[in-house]
Amino acid sequence: MYGWIWRHLPGNALVRALISLILVLGIVFLLFQYIFPWAEPLLPFNDVTVDEGAAQR
């Protein structure tokens, strides 16, 4: 998959590397701005199974 993307980018290796970096940064931005906030309520990170009284003896 990465080879296919690399072959279809225009320019020489330096231009391709810069375009690849911009694409990666854009995908990371979209993930942090839209996908992760949307998915966060669906994830079970706030469901703790540790009992509060178990640590006190």
C-alpha positions in Angstrom: 0.0 0.0 0.0 2.7 2.5 0.9 4.6 1.6 -2.3 1.5 2.3 -4.3 1.1 5.7 -2.7 4.8 6.5 -3.1 4.7 5.7 -6.8 1.6 7.8 -7.4 3.0 11.0 -5.8 4.5 13.6 -8.1 8.0 14.9 -8.1 11.4 13.5 -7.0 12.2 11.8 -3.7 12.4 15.1 -1.7 9.1 16.3 -3.0 7.5 13.0 -2.4 8.8 12.9 1.2 7.4 16.4 1.9 4.0 15.4 0.4 4.0 12.2 2.5 4.8 14.2 5.6 1.9 16.6 4.9 -0.4 13.7 4.3 0.6 12.0 7.5 0.2 15.3 9.5 -3.2 15.9 7.9 -4.4 12.4 8.8 -3.2 12.8 12.4 -5.0 16.2 12.6 -8.2 14.7 11.3 -7.9 11.8 13.8 -7.4 14.1 16.8 -10.0 16.7 15.8 -12.9 14.5 14.6 -12.4 10.7 15.0 -11.0 10.4 18.5 -13.5 12.9 20.1 -16.4 11.1 18.4 -15.2 7.6 19.5 -14.2 8.6 23.1 -17.6 8.2 24.6 -17.9 4.7 23.1 -14.7 3.5 24.7 -14.7 1.9 28.1 -11.8 3.9 29.7 -14.0 5.3 32.5 -15.3 1.9 33.5 -13.1 1.1 36.4 -13.3 -2.2 38.2 -11.1 -1.3 41.2 -13.0 -1.1 44.4 -12.3 2.0 46.5 -12.4 0.3 49.8 -10.0 -2.5 48.8 -6.9 -0.3 49.1 -7.7 0.7 52.7 -6.8 -1.8 55.4 
